[in-house]
Amino acid sequence: MAEWKHKRPLRREVKEVKETEQADTKADSSSWVRIRLFPIWLRILMVLAIIAVAMVLGVMVGYGVIGDGEPSDALKWRTWQHIIDIMSGQK
């Protein structure tokens, strides 16, 4: 019976092995850090800029191609004032 006790690992040895394994897995998981190519604030600015460009191009295509006007006239304040006057009933 004395031989059987010596072949079996002791509890503290098993516990030490488990603790070192857990420490290794924690070190591996915490060492993974995601590095972003573009920061969040830059992504938001890029999306807003793309939306603004899409709106300007849409207005130019709508006014110039669909409306048979000059596309550059869609960006002039005089054109927008005329549209606002028509919508408000002043003209």
SEVOKOL-885959 format. One line per 2 residues: number of its first residue (from 0); for each residue z, x, y of N, C-alpha, C, O, CB. Coordinates in pm, whole numbers, plus 32768, in hexadecimal, padded with zeros to 4 digits. Glycine has a CB too. Layout:
NUM	Z X Y Z X Y Z X Y Z X Y Z X Y; ...
This chain:
0	8000 8051 7F8A 8000 8000 8000 8000 8057 807D 7FC9 802F 80E4 8077 7FA3 7FFF; 803A 80C9 8076 803D 8123 80E8 7FB1 8155 8108 7F91 816C 817D 809A 8199 80CD
2	7F5D 8165 80A3 7ED4 8192 80BA 7E84 8127 8104 7E31 8147 815A 7E90 81B4 8034; 7E9C 80AB 80E3 7E53 803D 8120 7E6F 8034 81B6 7E14 8016 8204 7E76 7FBA 80DC
4	7EE8 804E 81E0 7F0C 8049 826D 7EC7 80B7 82BC 7EA5 80A3 8331 7FA3 8054 827E; 7EB2 8129 8280 7E75 8198 82C8 7DDE 818A 82D4 7DA3 81C3 832F 7E97 821B 8284
6	7D9F 8140 827B 7D0E 812E 8282 7CE7 80C8 82ED 7C7B 80D1 8328 7CD8 8103 81FB; 7D3D 806A 8305 7D22 8003 8367 7D41 8039 83F3 7DA8 8079 8406 7D75 7F84 834A
8	7CE8 801F 8458 7D05 8051 84DF 7D7C 8007 851C 7D93 7F91 8501 7C8A 8043 853B; 7DC3 804D 856D 7E36 8011 85AF 7E08 7FB3 861F 7D99 7FBF 8652 7E92 807F 85E8
10	7E60 7F56 8643 7E3D 7EF3 86A9 7E1D 7F35 872E 7DBD 7F0F 8771 7EAD 7E8F 86B9; 7E6D 7F96 8754 7E55 7FD3 87D7 7DD2 8021 87D9 7D91 8029 8841 7EC9 8030 87FD
12	7DAA 805A 8766 7D29 809E 8761 7CB7 803B 8772 7C57 8056 87BA 7D1A 80EA 86DC; 7CC2 7FC9 8730 7C5C 7F61 873E 7C59 7F2F 87CE 7BEE 7F19 8806 7C78 7EED 86DC
14	7CCD 7F1D 8808 7CD6 7EED 8892 7C99 7F53 88F2 7C53 7F2C 8950 7D69 7ED1 88B8; 7CB2 7FD2 88DE 7C79 803A 8933 7BE1 803C 8929 7B9D 804C 898D 7CB2 80C3 890F
16	7BAD 802C 88B3 7B1C 802A 88A0 7AE0 7FB2 88E8 7A79 7FBF 892B 7AF8 8026 8809; 7B1E 7F3E 88DB 7AED 7EC6 891F 7AF1 7ED6 89B6 7A94 7EAC 89FB 7B3D 7E4C 88F6
18	7B5B 7F11 89EA 7B67 7F25 8A7A 7AFC 7F84 8AAE 7AC3 7F6C 8B18 7BF1 7F5A 8A9E; 7AE0 7FED 8A65 7A77 804B 8A92 79EE 8009 8A8B 799A 8022 8AE2 7A79 80CB 8A3C
20	79D6 7FB5 8A26 7957 7F6E 8A1E 7948 7F0D 8A92 78DC 7F02 8ACC 794B 7F24 8999; 79B4 7EC6 8AB3 79AF 7E69 8B23 799C 7EB3 8BA6 7953 7E83 8BFD 7A2D 7E15 8B28
22	79DA 7F25 8BB5 79CA 7F73 8C30 793B 7FA4 8C3D 7904 7FA9 8CAB 7A2C 7FEB 8C31; 78FE 7FC9 8BCD 7873 7FF6 8BD0 7815 7F85 8BF8 77B9 7F99 8C48 784A 802D 8B48
24	782B 7F0F 8BC2 77D4 7E9E 8BE4 77E9 7E74 8C75 778A 7E4E 8CB9 77ED 7E28 8B87; 7865 7E79 8CA6 787E 7E57 8D32 783C 7EBD 8D8F 7804 7E97 8DF6 7914 7E51 8D4E
26	7841 7F3B 8D6B 7803 7FA3 8DBE 776C 7F91 8DBF 772C 7FA6 8E26 7829 802F 8D8B; 7732 7F6B 8D4E 76A2 7F58 8D48 7678 7EDF 8D9A 7614 7EE6 8DE2 7675 7F48 8CB8
28	76C1 7E71 8D91 769A 7DF9 8DDA 76B1 7E07 8E70 7665 7DD0 8EBE 76E6 7D82 8DA5; 7718 7E4E 8E99 7732 7E5D 8F27 76DA 7EC9 8F66 76CF 7ED0 8FE1 77C5 7E7D 8F3F
30	769E 7F1C 8F16 7649 7F84 8F4E 75BF 7F4E 8F73 7575 7F90 8FBC 763B 7FF8 8EED; 759A 7ED6 8F42 751A 7E9A 8F62 7523 7E58 8FEB 756A 7DF5 8FFC 74F0 7E35 8EF7
32	74DA 7E8F 904A 74D9 7E59 90D1 7449 7E38 90F4 73F0 7E8C 90E6 7516 7EBD 9138; 7433 7DBD 9122 73AC 7D94 9146 738F 7DC0 91D4 73D8 7D9C 9231 7399 7CFB 9136
34	7327 7E0B 91E5 72FE 7E39 926A 7287 7DE5 9293 7221 7DE3 924F 72DC 7ED3 926A; 7293 7D9F 9303 7228 7D49 9331 71C3 7D9C 9380 71E7 7DF2 93D0 725F 7CD6 9387
36	7144 7D7F 9368 70DB 7DC5 93B0 70D9 7D9A 9442 70CA 7DED 949C 7052 7DAB 936E; 70E7 7D16 9459 70EE 7CE1 94E0 7173 7C97 94EF 7196 7C47 9499 7076 7C83 94FF
38	71BD 7CAF 955B 723B 7C66 956F 721F 7BD1 9586 71AF 7BA9 95A6 7289 7CA0 95E7; 7287 7B81 9576 7279 7AF0 9583 7249 7AC9 960F 71F1 7A73 961C 72FF 7AAB 9565
40	7280 7B07 9676 7259 7AE2 96FE 71C6 7B01 9718 7183 7AB9 9762 72B0 7B2D 9764; 7192 7B6D 96DA 7105 7B8D 96EB 70AD 7B29 96A0 7041 7B07 96CF 70E8 7C1C 96BA
42	70DB 7AFB 962D 7091 7A95 95E3 7088 7A15 9633 701E 79D6 9639 70D4 7A7A 955B; 70F6 79EE 9672 70F6 7973 96C3 7096 7981 9738 704B 7924 9756 7184 7953 96F5
44	7099 79F3 977B 703C 7A09 97EB 6FAB 7A08 97BE 6F54 79D3 9804 705B 7A8E 9831; 6F90 7A42 9749 6F07 7A42 9716 6ED8 79B5 96F7 6E65 7992 9714 6EFD 7A99 9698
46	6F2D 7963 96BD 6F08 78D8 969E 6EEF 788B 971F 6E8E 783F 9728 6F77 7893 964A; 6F44 789D 9783 6F30 7859 9803 6EAE 7886 9847 6E68 7834 9882 6FA7 7872 9861
48	6E8F 7907 983F 6E13 7939 987A 6D99 7901 9831 6D36 78DF 9870 6E11 79D4 9877; 6DA1 78F8 97AF 6D31 78C0 9762 6D1D 782D 9783 6CAC 77FF 978E 6D49 78D1 96CA
50	6D8B 77E4 9794 6D81 7757 97BA 6D42 7748 9844 6CEE 76F1 9858 6E0D 7715 97B9; 6D69 779D 98A3 6D31 7797 992B 6C9C 77B6 992A 6C4E 7772 996D 6D7B 77F9 9987
52	6C74 781B 98DF 6BE6 783F 98D7 6B97 77CE 9895 6B29 77AE 98C1 6BD2 78C3 9887; 6BCF 7790 982D 6B8B 7722 97EA 6B7A 76AB 9848 6B13 7667 9845 6BD8 76F9 976C
54	6BDF 7691 989A 6BD5 7622 98FA 6B69 763C 9962 6B1A 75E3 9982 6C5C 760B 993F; 6B65 76B5 9996 6B00 76D7 99FB 6A74 76CE 99C0 6A19 7697 99FE 6B19 7764 9A35
56	6A63 7703 9948 69E0 76FC 9908 69BA 766B 98E8 6946 7645 98F5 69DE 7750 9888; 6A1B 761B 98C0 6A00 758F 98A5 69D6 7542 9921 697B 74F0 991B 6A7A 754E 986A
58	6A17 755D 9990 69F1 751C 9A0E 6965 7547 9A38 6915 74F5 9A65 6A58 753D 9A7D; 6947 75C6 9A2A 68C3 75F7 9A51 6855 75BC 99F8 67EB 7596 9A2A 68BF 7690 9A4A
60	686F 75B5 9976 680A 757B 991C 67FC 74E6 9937 678D 74B1 993B 6831 7594 9887; 686C 74A3 994A 6866 7414 9965 681D 73F3 99E6 67CD 7395 99EA 68F0 73DC 996A
62	6837 743C 9A4E 67FA 7421 9AD0 676A 7453 9AD6 6712 7411 9B0E 684C 7460 9B40; 6755 74CA 9A9C 66D1 7508 9AA7 666D 74D8 9A41 65FB 74BB 9A65 66DE 759B 9A9C
64	6693 74CD 99C5 6634 74AC 995B 662D 7414 9947 65C0 73DA 9948 665C 74F1 98D8; 669F 73D5 9937 66A0 7346 991D 6685 72F8 999D 663F 7293 999A 6726 731B 98E0
66	66BB 7325 9A0C 66AE 72DC 9A8A 6636 7303 9ADD 6624 72CF 9B4B 6727 72EE 9ADA; 65E4 735C 9AAE 656A 7389 9AF4 6588 73C1 9B7F 6539 73AD 9BDB 6507 7316 9AFF
68	65F6 7405 9B8F 6616 7447 9C0D 6612 74DF 9BFA 65EC 7511 9B8F 66A1 741B 9C42; 6637 7524 9C60 663E 75B7 9C57 66C7 75DC 9C1E 672D 75B1 9C54 6627 75FB 9CE4
70	66CD 762B 9BB0 674E 764B 9B72 67B1 768F 9BD0 6829 7679 9BC5 6738 76A3 9AFA; 6782 76E1 9C2C 67DD 7725 9C87 681A 76C5 9CEC 6884 76E1 9D24 6795 7796 9CCF
72	67D8 7652 9D06 680E 75EF 9D62 688D 75AF 9D2B 68DC 7579 9D78 67A6 7584 9D80; 68A1 75B3 9CA9 6917 7576 9C6C 6997 75BE 9C94 6A04 7586 9C88 6909 7574 9BD5
74	698B 7639 9CC3 6A01 7687 9CE8 6A1F 7680 9D7D 6A81 76BA 9DAB 69ED 7717 9CBF; 69CE 763A 9DC9 69E2 7631 9E5B 6A40 75BF 9E7C 6A3E 7556 9E3C 695C 761E 9EA4
76	6A93 75D4 9EE2 6AF4 756F 9F0B 6AAE 74F2 9F41 6ADF 7483 9F2E 6B53 75A7 9F74; 6A3E 7503 9F83 69F5 7494 9FBF 69CC 742E 9F53 69D0 73B5 9F6A 6978 74C8 A00A
78	69A4 745F 9EDF 697D 7407 9E71 69F5 73B6 9E41 69EB 733D 9E2C 6942 7458 9DFC; 6A66 73F8 9E30 6ADE 73B3 9E00 6B12 7350 9E67 6B45 72E6 9E43 6B4A 7418 9DDE
80	6B07 7370 9EE7 6B30 7314 9F50 6ADA 7297 9F4D 6B0B 7228 9F61 6B27 7358 9FDA; 6A58 72AA 9F34 69FD 7238 9F2B 6A21 71DF 9EB3 6A1F 7165 9EBE 696A 726A 9F1F
82	6A43 721C 9E42 6A6B 71CF 9DCB 6AED 7183 9DE6 6AFA 710F 9DBE 6A7C 722D 9D51; 6B4C 71C3 9E29 6BCB 7181 9E4A 6BB4 710E 9EAA 6BF3 70A5 9E9D 6C2E 71E5 9E86
84	6B5A 711F 9F0B 6B3B 70B4 9F69 6AFD 703B 9F22 6B1D 6FC9 9F41 6ADB 70E6 9FD6; 6AA5 7055 9EC2 6A66 6FE7 9E77 6ACE 6F9E 9E24 6ACD 6F23 9E1D 69F5 701C 9E1C
86	6B29 6FEA 9DE3 6B8D 6FAB 9D8D 6BF2 6F5A 9DDF 6C20 6EF1 9DB2 6BD7 7017 9D3B; 6C15 6F8A 9E56 6C78 6F42 9EA7 6C39 6ED0 9EF7 6C82 6E82 9F35 6CBC 6FA3 9F06
88	6BB6 6EC4 9EF7 6B72 6E55 9F3A 6B56 6E6F 9FCD 6B37 6E11 A015 6BC4 6DDA 9F2E; 6B5D 6EE8 9FFB 6B43 6F05 A087 6AAD 6F0D A0A3 6A84 6EFD A116 6B87 6F88 A0AF
90	6A5B 6F24 A041 69CB 6F2B A055 6985 6EC9 9FFC 690A 6EC0 9FFF 6997 6FB6 A03B
